[in-house]
């Protein structure tokens, strides 16, 4: 066997590897081919579904829009209100003739709730201003009219399939209401879907089944006319055989289809695809939503029978692969001699030079061939490498021990810092008047308080005496731990100022707080070099006088009745600023307004596509949209609005928003 040599062993090993690789290679190739087939099937289904959607949507949307205009016409309402008036009747039918010329089928209908008359005009018979017949609630043929009046909010769309004439027609039933919302009648038109079925639904592609379903899964158009759900828009009497859900294998696939329909409804114009078992056959289902009609265009593709890929290229490809494998084996045999055997003989003579320990190699087992000869040459080098490795491992262990000690010390220090911050947060929250606000104001107030860090520089205050109270928000310079410490100082100064000046004069309270704060900080160099100022907004509410007295330092009072948004600006200088500011009281009637005190963290929050601040105009629009909601719902809506705008941008500053309303 020794005479066989490494060359012969390498070629033999390659042959064995090639033989062993054929099975997994064939399996992998088949899986890849299946993946490509599914990919192209999915792409075909999506494109075909979108194309069908646009072909169907355009004409039906046009007919629906015309029907809505006819039903919403003031001329139609006036006539149905007084059907016996000849002038109104003549005016309506002259206008309706214009609509009839625009409808695709040149026909329209209108049913009156008052007289129960059914009027219909088309090109097939002379126009008439008289009722064709009178509707009867006991007549099954007229059930569509009364069920539409009973179950329709604005309009419904019914599909009527005539088995004798082999035609399918869609009817647009639009409610006609007066200004008070009372239903006067039903108006609309029809559209022949037979050409649509031939053009869009009847597919000559093998394995492709197009269809149209509504939001309940009722089939509106299908190659198999027996599956169409008749009158599904008006009274939905179709059975499970007329629903796509009834064709699925189990409830799990039904839930998957409902989920895909929900996603398509939320994203009109998109295509959802899923694999389901349809009538016992595995198929790819692609669907898209037509929002104007509440319909889904669906394509069901049987991947086993659909001609998605051209299989004629498979045989030449397999032949080319086999030829390539043969060529590779021959090239490998040649390369073993030129690229392996000769370098190995050279490595035999250079092995002693590599014993310096520059390489970490694994010695092959001792054999009676070229590798065995190299093993002896590498033995000396391996011993050297082992010695170096042991020395390095010892050093690594020493360094690792030092790092572990340092990590433990850092973890202990970090825990102490975290515990301190948590304790500071507890202390800071204890100064917030949440219980007093809830006890006194209850549902007449709401608070949105969101520090940027565990602790922050914002807080709010509340005082009450009988039917009078004082509300305010404070934004201290800085955030995090420095801002939290500043809030304690500001809270003490503000409490003292309210005690000294009373809560009925917010401007005096601001002036007194500014004086106390300056005395606390003194004129040291540290206080001048650090930001120690704070923005304050105070609102004094007198429920007997139905009046709000406001004064602010760089914080404004916003108010809105749901129609207009206005504000009372605060003073231009903050408390503790380099220059002393002047603060004045402004009165605003309570009225039906909702009032808002907000720090600048809300307005300055970055977000949107460009990362700009939330801004005053967007803030005002938000207040106008939600001003008449209950205050707790407003607070949730403001938080959701800010979160949606903020997106992935980090919070810049502490955010506080105090809202109150006394209807």
N, C-alpha and C positions, 0 to 999 in steps of 0.2 A: 504493500500500500504506500510505502514511503516513496517508491519510484513514481507513483502517480503524480506527486508534486502539487504545489499550490495552484499552478495554472489549471490543471485538470479539475481539481476540487472546486475552484471558483466557477468554471464553466458549468460543472454539474450542479452546483448550488443555484446558479442563475436559472438553469432549466427547470429545476424543482420550484423555484420561486415563481417563475412565469406560469407554470401549470397551476400552482396553488392560487395565484392571483386572478386566474380566469373567472372563477366562480364569483368572488366578491366584485370584480370589475364588471361582470355582466349584470349583477344585481344593482350596483351603483348606477351603471348606465341606464338601466331600466327605470330606476327611481328618478334620475335626472330627466329622462324623457317624459316621464309622467308629470314631473314638476313643470317642465316647459309646456306640456299639453294643457295643464290646469291654468298656467299663467296666461297663455294665449286665449283659452276659453273664457277666463275672467275678463280679459281685456275686450274680447269680442262681445261678451254679454253686456259690459258697461257701455260700450259705444253704441251697440244696437238699442239698448234701453233708452239712452239719452236721445238718440235720433228719433225713436218712436215717440218719446215724450214731447219733443218739440213739434213733430208733425201733428200730434193729436191736440196739443195745448192751443195752438194758434187758432184754428177755426172754432173750437168749442168755446175758448175764452172770448172770442169775438161775439158769438151768439149769446153767451151769458151776459156780457157787458151791455149789448143792445136790449136784452130782456129786462135787465135791472133798470136801464134808463126809461124804458116804457112804463114799468111799474112805479117808478119814482117820479113820473111826470105829474106836475100840478094839474094838468088838463085831465089826466086819468082820475086823480083823486076827486076833482070837482064834479066830474060826470057820475062816478060811482056814489057820491054823496047825494046827488039828485038825478037819478036816471031818467025821470020823466021830463026833464027840462030839454026841449028840442034844441036850443042853442048850444047847450053843453054837450049834448049827444052828437050834434053835427061837428062841433069843434074837435071832439075826441076822435071820431072816426076819420076825419080828414088828417089829423096828426098820425093816427095809427097806420093809415095807408102809406105814409112816408116810411115808417118803420118796416112795414111789410116788404117794401121794395129793397130795403137793406138786408133783411134776413136771408140767409142762404137758401132756405126752402120757400121763401116768399109767402110765409104764413105766420099768423099770430092768433092767440086766443086770450079771452078774459072771462072769468067767472065771477059773478056778483054774489056777495053774501046776502045783500038786502033782498034782491028779487029772485035769487037762485037761477038767474038766466046764464046760459053759456053761449058766448059770442065767438065766432070763428070765421076768419076770412083767409082765403088762399087763392092761387092762380087757377085752381081747378074748377072754381065756380064763381059767379058774379058776386061782387062785394055786397054785403047786406048790413044794415044797422039794426036789424032785429035779431033776437036770440034764436040760435039754431034749435035749442031745446032747453028745458028747465031741469036742473039737477035734482035728484031725489036721493036722500040719505039712505033710503032702504034699498036702493039699486046698487048691486055689487059693481056694476060698470062705473058708477060715480064715486066709489070709495076713495079713489086717489085724491079727489078734490077735498073731501072732508078730513081725511087723514093728514093731508098737507096743511090744512088750516090748524089742525090740532097739534101736530108734532113738529112744525117748522118754525124756526126763529126768524129767518129772513127769506131763504129760498131752499129748495131741494131739487135734485136732479134725478129723474126716473128714467130707467131703461125699459123700453117696451119692445119685446121680440115677437114678431108675427111669424108663426110656424108655417102658415099657409103661403104667405108671400115671400118667406125666407128673407125678411128685412128686419133690421134692428134700428130703432129710433130712440133718440135721447130727448126728453122733454125737460125744459127749464121752467119750474113752477116758482114764481116770485110773489111774495106777499105784498099787497097794496094796503098801506095803513094811512090813517089821517094824522094830523099833527099831535093828537093825544095818544097815538099808538094803537088805536082801535082798528082791527082788520076790516077792510072794506071789500076785499076780493082777492082773486088770484089771477096773475097775468103772466104771459111768457110766450115761448115759441118752441118749435121742435127742430131737430136736426137729424137727418138720415145718416146713420152710422154704417150703412152697408158698405159704402166705398172705403170707409176707414178700416173695416174688417179685412177687406180685400187687399188694401194697400199696406196696412200696418200689422194686422193680426195674423192674416193668412201667410205663413212662412213656408217657402219651399225648401228651406234648409233642413236636412235630416237631423233629428234629435233636438230641434229648437221649437219650443211652444210658447208663443207670446200670448199675453192676456192682460186685461185691465180689471183691477179690484177696487172696491171702495174702502173706507176706513174700518169697516166691520169685517172685511175680508170677503164680502159678497162679490161674486164675479160679474162684471159689467160687460165684458166682451171676451170671446174665446172661440177657437176654431170649432169646438164641439158646442153647438147651440143649446144642447140639453143642460149644460152646466151654467148657463146665464141666469142670474138672479133677477126675476121679473119684478118691476115696481119696488126695488130695494130702497130707493130714496124716500118714498112716501110712507109705506107701512112695513117694509122689511119682513115680508112673509116668507122669504126664501128659506129653504132647509139647509142642512149641513152639506148636502151634495152640491149646493150652489155657492159654497164658501171655500176659499183656498185652504182655510184651517182644517176643514174636514178631509182634505186629501193627504195631510201629513201623517207620519207614522205614529207619533206620540205627543204628549203634552209638552215635553222638553223642546221639541222642534217648533211647536206652536208658540212657546214663550220666546224662542229665538227669533221667529218671524215677527212677532209683535214688537220685540225690541228693535229689529231692523226697520220696521215701519215707523216706530217712534223717532229713531235717529234721522230717517229720511224726511219726516215731517218737520223736524227742527232745522234741517239744512236742505231746503228746496234747491234742486239743481244738482245735488250729489247723488251718487249711486251706491246702494248697500248690496252686498253679496253674501250669500251663506250657502252651505251645503246641507241639503235636506233629502229625506226620502219621500218622493212624491208618487202616490199610487203604487208603492212598492218598488220604485226605481230610484237609485241614487242620482240626484240631479243638482246642478249649480243654479241657484235662484238669484237673479239680479233685479232690483226694483228701484224706482225713483218716484218722487211725489209731485203731483200737479196741484199746487195750493189753491188755485182758483176753483177747482172742481172737487177737491178732497179725494182724488183718485190716485191710484198707484199704477204705473206702467210696469209690467213684470215680464221677464223672459226666463223660462225654465229650460236649461240645457242639459241633455243627457250626454255626459262626457264619453260614454262608451260608443255612442252612435253618431255624435256630432263630428263633422269633418272640419276640425279646427286646424289641423296640420296636414301637410301633404306628405304621406308616408313613402312616396316613391324614392326619396333620397336616402332611406334607411339602409337598403341593401348595398349601394355603393359605399356608404360610410362604414359599414361593418367590414367590407372587403378591404377598404383602405386601412382600417385599424389593425386587421390581421397582418396585412403586409408590413405595416409599421413595426409591429411586434417582432416579426421575423428579422427585419433590418436591424432593429435595436439589439437583438441577440447576437447577430454577426458582428456588429460594431463593438459590442461589449467584449466578445472573445478577442478581438484585435486589441482593444484598449487594455485588457488585463495584462497582456505581454508588454505593451509599450508604456503604460501609465502606472502599473502596479508592480510587476516583477522587477523591472530595472530599478525603480526607486527603493524597493525593499533591499536589494543587494547593496545599494549605496548606503542605506540607513544602517546596515549591519556594521559598516566600517566607521560610521560617525556616532554610534551609540555611546562609546566611552567619553566623547567630547560633551555629551549632553548630561553627564553624571553630576554636573555642578549644582543641580537642583532647580534649574530654571523652568522645568516642566513637571506637571503632575500627571503621570500616565498610569493606566491600569495594565498590569502585566497579563498577557494571555497565558492560558495553561501550557505546560511543557508538552510539546509535540515533536515528532520526528519529521519536521519539514522546515521551511524557511522561517515561519513564526517562532518555532522552537529555538532556532539559532539566535533570533533577535531577543528572546527572553533572557538568555544568559548575559547578553550585552547590556540589557536594561536593568539587570538585577542590582548592579552597583548604584546606578542612578536612583532606583526605587528606595534603597536604604537611606540615601542622602535626603531624599524628599520626605521620608517618614520622620527623620530627625528634625528637619525644619518644621514640619507640621505639628509635631508635639510641642515644640517651643512656642509656636504661634498660638496653639490652643491654650497653653498656660497663660500667655499674655492676654488673650481674649477673655479668659475667665476672670482675670484680675480686673480688667477694664469693665467687664460686665458687672462685677460686684460693686465697683465704684459708682457706675451709672444707676444701679438699682437703689443704692443708698440715697443718691441725689434725687431720684424720682420719688422715693418715699417722703423725703423732706419737702419736695415741691407739692406733693399731694396733700400733706398735712397743712402747709401754708395756704394752699388753695381752698381747703375745706374751711379753715378759719375765716378767710376773706368772704367766702360764700355765706357762712353762717352770720357773719356781721352784716352783710348786705340784706339778708332775709330779715334779720332783726330790725334793721333800719326801715325796711319796707313795712313791717308790722307797726312800728312807731308812727311812720308817716300816715298810714291808713287810719290810725286812731284819731288823728286830728280832723279827718274829713267828717262832715256833719250828716252822714247818710241816714242815721236813725232819726235825727231831728227832722230832716227833710221828708222822710217817709211818714213820720207821725203827724206833722203839721200840714204838709202840702199834698201828700198822697199822689193821686193820679194827675195833679196839676203841675207836676214837674217831671223831668227826666234828666239823667246825667250820662254823658259819654266821657269817661276818664281813661286814657290810654297812655301810660308812661312809656317812653322809648326804651328804657332799661327797667330793671327790677324796681328801682326807685327813680323819682323824677323831680322836676322843678315846678310842676303845676299843682295847684290845689284850688278848692272852692270853699266859700264860707256861707253861713246862714245864721241869721238872728230873727226872732219873731217876738212880737208883743201884741196879743189880741189879733185884730184884723189888719195888722201891719207887719211887714217883714222886710228884711234886707238880704238880697242875694248877690253873690259876687264870685268872679273867677280871678285867679292870680297866676301869672307866668313869670317865675323867677329866672334870672339869667343862669344859663348852664342847664345841664341835665345829668342824670346819673347821681352818684354820691354827692358831688359839689352842689348840684341843684337841690337835692333833698335837704342838705344841711341849710341851704338858703331858705327853703320853705319854712323850716322851724323858726328861723329868725323873723321872716316876714309874717308868719302867723301870729307870733307874739306881738309884733309891732301893730298889726292890724286890729287885734283884739283890744289892745290898749287904746288905740285911736277911737274905736267904736264906743268904748266905755267913756272916753273923755268927751266926745262930740255928739254922742247919740247917733242912732241909725237913720234919722229922718233927713240928714244933710250929707249925702255921699261926697260932695266936693270938699266939705270940711274934713271928713274922715280921710280922704286922700292926702290933703295938705298936712294933717296931723301925722299920718303914717310916714310921709316923706321926712318930716322933722324928726320923728323918733328913730327912723332907720339911719339917718345921717348921724345922730348922736351915738347910736350903737356902734357904728363902724368907725366913727372918728375920722381923723384926717391923716391916718398912717399911710406910708408909701404903698403898703400892700393893698389897701382898699382902693387906692387910685389906679393901680396897675391892673387890678382884676375887675371883671364885670360883676357888679353887685346890684345892678338896677333890677326893677321888676315892673311888668305891665299889669294893670289892675282895671277891672270894670265892676262897678257897684250899681245895683238897681234897687231902689226903695219902692215898695208896692204898698199903696193905701187902698184897701178894698172898699172902704166906705166912700172915698172920693173917686174910685175907679180910675186911678192915676198912677203912673210910674215916673219916679224921679231918678234920673241917671246921670252919673259922672264917671268918666273913664280916663285912664292914663295909657294911651296907645291901644286901648281896647274899645271897640264900638259895640253898641246895642243894636242888633238887627231885629226887625219885626215884620210879619207878613200875615195877611188875611187869606192867603191862597190865590189872590189875584195880583196884588202888588207887593213888592218887597222894598222896604225902606230901612234906613239906619240912622242912628244918632252917633256921630263920630266922637271919639274920646280925645283927650288932650294930646298934643304932639310930643310931649316929653314923658318918659317913664319916671317912676319914683326912684330916687337915688341916682338920677342922671347927673352929669357934670354940672348942668345948669338947672336951677330950680324952675319947675313948670307951674303954670296956672291952670286951675281946674274949676269948672263951672257946672251947675246943675241944669239939666234940661228935662222938661216934663213931656210925657206922652200919654195919651188916653189909652186905657186898657182895651176898650172896644172888643172886637172879635179877633184880635191879633194873637199870634203866638210869638213870644219874645225869645231871643237867643243871645247868650254871651259865649264867645268862643275865643280861645287863644290862637296865636298865629301858626301853631303847629299843623292845624287842619288846612289852612289856606296855602301854606308853603310846601305841603307834602308833594314830592315828585312822583310822576306817574305818566300814564298815557304812552303814545308811541314815541314821543320825543323826550320824555323825562322832564317836562315842564311842571311847575307848581300847579296845585289844584285851582287857585285863582279866585278872584272875587265874583266874576260873572258866572262861572260854573257853580260857585257856592250859592249865589242868589237864586239861580234857577232851581237848585236842589231844594232850597227853602220853600220856594213858590209851589213846587210839585207836591210837597208833603205837609204843608202848613195846617191843613184841616184834619190830618190823621190824629188818632190818640197819641199822646206824647211818647209812650213807650214804643209804639210802632214807629214813630218818627226816629227815635234814637237808633232802632235796629236798621231802619232804611238808610240813615246817614252813615252808619258803620259799614253797611254793605256797599253803598255807593263809593265810599272812600277806598274800601278794599279792592273793588273792581277797578277803580282808576289807578290805584297804587301798583297792582300787578306784582311783579317780582322786585320792584324797587324797595330798598330798606326804608324803615321809618326814620325820618330826619330829626324830629323833635317830639317833645311831649305834646299830647293832644288832650284838651279839655273843652267840653261843650255842655253848657247848662241851659236847659229850655224850660219855659214856664208859660202857662196860659190859664186865665180865669174868665171863662165865658159867662 
